[in-house]
Amino acid sequence: MDEYRERAFDLLLSSCTEHRTDRQRALIAFQACNTPSEIEYVKEIYLSRRFAWIDKLSVWQRKWQSKVSKNPWKGNHYDSWATRESYIRCHGDYHDYLEMSGRKYGDEA
């Protein structure tokens, strides 16, 4: 693969968010591949940038969580810390993350 194709793939995959234009650009990049080595190259770039975006979202979410209130019980209204943590991690039930909020399942607010 020549340097111009590498640069084109690099520009197409400049951001790998969930926005529809980014998804369309990723699709264009994968459809433009001619060889298996190009597919591997594009897949590697896409996954690394996608994971970087997810990590950045997690950091932003946690920074917001830490500043939402100085009173930790306000942030725990309806176990919201655990719910947000389950959204960030995209798996599991929010009961799995209750210990992170400092509450236990069944605690009354």
C-alpha positions in Angstrom: 0.0 0.0 0.0 1.4 3.4 -0.9 1.6 6.4 1.3 -1.3 8.2 -0.4 -3.8 5.4 0.4 -2.5 5.2 4.0 -3.1 9.0 4.3 -6.5 8.7 2.7 -7.5 6.0 5.2 -6.0 8.0 8.0 -8.1 11.0 7.0 -11.3 9.0 6.5 -11.0 7.5 10.0 -9.9 10.7 11.7 -12.7 10.3 14.3 -14.6 7.1 15.0 -17.5 8.2 17.1 -21.1 7.0 16.9 -22.1 9.9 14.7 -23.7 8.8 11.4 -21.1 10.6 9.3 -18.3 8.9 11.1 -20.0 5.5 10.6 -20.4 6.3 6.9 -16.8 7.3 6.6 -15.7 4.0 8.2 -17.9 2.1 5.8 -16.3 4.0 2.8 -12.8 3.2 4.1 -13.6 -0.5 4.5 -15.2 -0.7 1.0 -12.2 1.0 -0.5 -9.8 -1.7 0.6 -8.4 -3.8 -2.2 -6.2 -6.3 -0.4 -6.4 -8.2 2.9 -3.4 -6.2 4.2 -5.4 -2.9 3.6 -8.4 -4.4 5.4 -6.1 -5.2 8.4 -4.6 -1.7 8.3 -8.0 0.0 8.3 -9.4 -2.4 11.0 -6.4 -1.6 13.2 -6.8 2.2 12.8 -10.6 2.0 13.3 -10.4 -0.1 16.4 -7.6 1.9 18.1 -9.4 5.2 17.4 -12.8 3.8 18.5 -11.3 2.5 21.8 -9.7 5.9 22.3 -13.0 7.6 21.8 -14.7 5.3 24.3 -12.0 5.9 26.8 -12.3 9.6 26.4 -16.1 9.4 26.9 -15.6 7.3 30.1 -13.2 9.9 31.5 -15.5 12.8 30.7 -18.4 10.9 32.2 -16.5 10.2 35.4 -15.3 13.8 35.7 -18.9 14.9 35.4 -20.0 12.4 38.0 -17.4 13.6 40.5 -18.6 17.2 40.2 -22.4 16.7 40.0 -22.8 17.4 43.7 -20.7 17.9 46.8 -23.3 15.9 48.7 -22.7 12.3 47.7 -26.2 11.2 48.6 -27.7 13.6 46.0 -25.7 11.9 43.3 -27.0 8.5 44.6 -30.6 9.4 44.0 -32.2 6.3 42.6 -28.8 4.7 42.5 -27.8 7.0 39.6 -24.0 6.5 40.1 -24.4 2.8 39.6 -26.7 3.3 36.6 -24.2 5.7 35.0 -21.4 3.3 35.6 -23.3 0.5 33.9 -23.9 2.9 30.9 -20.2 3.6 30.7 -19.2 0.0 30.8 -22.0 -1.1 28.5 -22.6 -4.4 30.2 -23.9 -5.9 33.3 -26.7 -4.8 35.6 -26.5 -1.6 37.6 -26.6 -3.7 40.8 -23.1 -4.8 39.9 -21.8 -1.3 40.4 -23.6 -0.3 43.6 -20.5 -0.7 45.7 -18.9 2.1 43.6 -21.6 4.5 44.7 -21.1 3.6 48.4 -24.5 2.1 48.7 -25.8 -1.4 48.9 -28.7 -3.0 47.2 -31.8 -2.4 49.3 -30.5 0.7 51.1 -33.2 3.3 51.6 -32.4 6.9 50.6 
